[in-house]
Amino acid sequence: MNSLKKAIVIFGMSVFTLFFLCSAGRGQGLKFGFKFTGGINYQLLGDGNAFLKGLKARADDYVEKYSGDKLEQSIFPLASNFGYEFDADAVLYLTPQFGISLGTGYIRGGTKFGSGNQILLVGSDKETWSNDVAASAVPIKVGIYYTFSSVFAPQGKSSSYLFGGIGLYSAKFSFSEKYTYQTTWSNYSFEAKASGIGFYAGFGGEKWINPKFAFIYEISGRYANIGGFTGTFQTDDNGRMASGSGTVYYYELLDSNTGNWYPGAWMFEVAPSGSTRKNVREAKIDFSGVGFRFGIKVNF
């Protein structure tokens, strides 16, 4: 099941659970609501972003060292920090202002719009690298919710609220590389999964169209630095196919041509070692960052 489908299933279960809670609390006057938002974010991406920066630095050093080389198209590492996210929460109001929330979402970052492609001109030949990084996560979140006005807001009223909590983030990290030079080529890709705990908090504003429906916006921050990614990989080296499974490791690689060290994130069956690699550890993808979303809120 992919991450987006998993988010839908988890949210459905969350809604079902809250319906039971609300039914149990109707005799005590409890109310509940739903909010759905989507938007953009900026996230650190951790070792995935460091890997892209290393690939860019390596190409720049080749151009500087070999006067006949020219970088025709370059990686834009910063582009991988920007992504999109969706969020869905069910809120059980314990008072007209205070509630608890249960929800899920979908977060995605990584290369897009060609930001992971490089073309290095070596004489009259083109050496092409395509390096695509994608990182996504689906959280199961439990939090608190506080609105500065009563949940039973009159029509046309604007109000604001605070929210925050903890989540279990189910993450996926994938990488693919395509390399061509003259008549040779190599393709490599891996897909790995991991999970970890994260925290979130934010501020929102709402404009009530009627007492039960509002348009909302949210500005949020998140901390979720996840490691322990394991999965499978595939390679195609001039038609020689291979596959396997392993763990994604971060490392710094010594390039014998430039004499410099470059960060990388690659899947290995066992931890890499040797004189050309240092600072080897399990890779981490850092979903920590800030986001801006807008959407709707419905109270019952």
N, C-alpha and C positions, 0 to 999 in steps of 0.2 A: 504494500500500500504506500503510495507516495505521500509526501509531507502535507500537501494541500488536502487530500482526501482524509488523512489522519486528523487534520485540524477540524474538518467538518464533523467527523464521527465523535471526536472528543467534545466538541461544543454541544452536539446533540445530547450526549450523555449528561453534560453539565446542566443544560436546560431541563432535562428530565428530572434530575436531582432537585433542582431549585423549585420545580413545580410541586414536588412532594413537600418540600419545606414550606412553600407558600401556602399550600392547602392546609398543612398542619397549623399554620399561624394565622389563618383568616379569622378565626374566632377571636384572636387577640388584636385584630386590626392591622396586621402587617401587610405591606405592599411590596411589589417587585417590579423590575424593569429590565430592559435590554438596551445595549448600545453597540452599534456596529460602526467601525471606522476603518479608513485606509489612507495611506499617504506615503511619504518618502522618509528616508533616514540617512544618517551618516554614522557608520560604525567602523571600529578600528581594524577588524578582520585578522589581527595578529599575524601569525606566521604565513598565512596565505598572502597577505599584502607584502610582507617582507620578501617572500619568494619573487613576486613580480618586480619589486624594486631591485633585487639582485640580478634578475635577467636583463633589466634595462641598463644597470651599471656595467654589466659584463659586455654588452654590445657597445656601449660608449667607449669602454677601454680598448676594445678591439679596433674601433675606428681611430682612436688616438695612437695606438701602437703601430698599426699597419696603414701607411699613408695611402695605399691604393684602395682601401675599403671606405665605403660611404654608407651611412645609415639613412636609407630612403624613407622608411616608416618605422616609428618608434612606439614602444609600449608607453601608455599613460597610466602609471600605477595609481594615481589619486582617484581615477574613475572607479576603481574597485571598491572604494570606501562608500560609495553612494548606492543605495538600493531602495527597495520598497517593502512595505509591511502592511498587514491587515490585522485587525483586532476585533474580537467579539467577546462581550462580557454580559453575564446575567447578574443583576444586583438584587439582593434581598434587603429591603429597608427595615431595620430594627426600630428606627425612629424616623420622623419626617425629614431628618437631615443626615442621619448616619446609617450606613449599610455595609454588608459584606458582599464580596464579588467572587464569582467563579467563572473562568473563561479560558480562551485559547487564542491562537493567532498564527501568523505566518510571517517570517522574516527572511529576506533574501538580499545577499550582496555578492559582488564579484564582477568579473570583466563583462563588458557589453559594448556594443557599437564599435567593435574592432579594437578596443583598448588593450587587448592582449596580443596584438599582432606586431611582428617586426620583420622588416625586409632589409637585409644587409647586402650591399653590392660589393662583390669580391671580383675586381676587374670588370669584365663584361658579363659575369654570371651573377645570378641572384641567389642568395642564401636566405630562405624564408623560415621564420619561426612563428608558430601560432600557439600561444599559451593561454588557455582559458581556465579561469578559476571560478568556482561557484560554491557559495556557502549558504545554507538555509537552516532554519530552526523552527520547530513547532513547540510552543510552551503550553503547559497546563498550569494555570495561574490561580492563586488564591490571594485575595487582598481585602483592603478596606476602602471605603468610599465615603467622602464627606462633602455635602453640598452646603453652600453658605446661605441658601434659602430653603424653604420647605420644598419637599419633593412634589407637593401639590401646587405647583407654580401656576399663576393665572395666565391667560392668553396674552401674548405680546410681551411677556416679561423676560428679561435677560438675567442670567445668574451664572455662577462659576462654582467649581468644585475641585477637590484634591483627591488623589487616589495613589495607592502604592501597595506593594506586596511581594510575594515570593513565587517563583515558578520552577517547574522541572522542564528543562529545555532538551528536546529530542532533536539532535543536529545531524546534518549531512554535509560532507565536504568532498567535492569532486574536482579533479584536475585532468586536463587533456593537453597533450603537446603534439604538434605536427611539425616535422622538420623536413625540408627538401633542399638539396643542393646538386645541381647537374642531374645525373641519372640515379642518385641515391635518395632514399627517404627513410624516415622512421616515425612511427606513431606510438604514443604511449598514453595510457589513461588509467585512472583509478577512481573508485568511489568508496567512501568510508563513512561510518556512522559512529556517533557517540552521544552521551547524554550527561547533563550536569545541572547544578542548581544556579539560578540567577535571581536578581532582584530588580524591581522596577518602581518608578514613582513618576508622578506628573501632575499637571494642572490642566483644567479644561474650562471651556466656556460654552454656554448653551443659550439658544434663542427659542423660546417656546411659541409654537404656532397655535397650539391649544393646550389645555391642561395635561394632555397625555403624549404629545408629540413635540420634539424639538430638534433643530439642527445644532450640531455640536462641532467643536474643534478641540484638539488635545496637543499639548507639547509634553513630551515624556523623555525620561532618561532611563537607561538600562545598564546593568552590570551582569555579564554572563560570559566568562572566559572558560571555554570548554576544551578538554583534552581527552586522550585515550581513543583516538579514531582508528578503527580497524575495518577492513573490507577486502576488496579484490582489485586486481590490476590486470591489464592486457597490454601486450607489446606486439608491434609489427615492424621488424627490422629488415627492410628490403625483401619482404615476403616471408620471412621466418617468424612464425607466430609463437607466442608463449603467453601463459597466464599464471596467476597464483594468488595468494592471499597474504596479508601482513598487516603491519601497523604503520601509520604515517609518522615519520620522524622529521624533526627540524635539525639542520646541521649547517655548518659553514664549509664550503668547498674551495680548495685551492686550485686555481686555474694555472697550469704550467706555462701557458703562453703569455699571460699578463703578470703573473706573480702575485695576484691579489686574491683575497678571500671573498666569497659571495654566499649570501644566505639562500637556503633551499628548503623545500618541503616535499618529501618523496616517500612512497610506500616501499617498505622492505620486509622481507620475511623474518629477518633478525636485525638487530640494531647495527648500523654501519660502523666501520672502524677503519683505521689506517692513518698514515701520515698526511693524507690530503683532505681529511675531514676533522673538524674539531667542534666542540660545544654541541655534541649530539644529545638529543633528548626527544621525548615524544612531543609531537607538534600540538599547538593549541590554536584554536580559532576564537578570536575575541569578538563576540557580538555586542560588546559594550558600545554605547553611543547614544545619540539623541535622535528623536523623530518628530515629525509634524504630521498629524492626521486630521481628517474631517469626516463627518458622517451623520448618523441620526441616533436619537434616543427615544424609546417608547416606554412609558410607564403604565402599569395596570393596577 
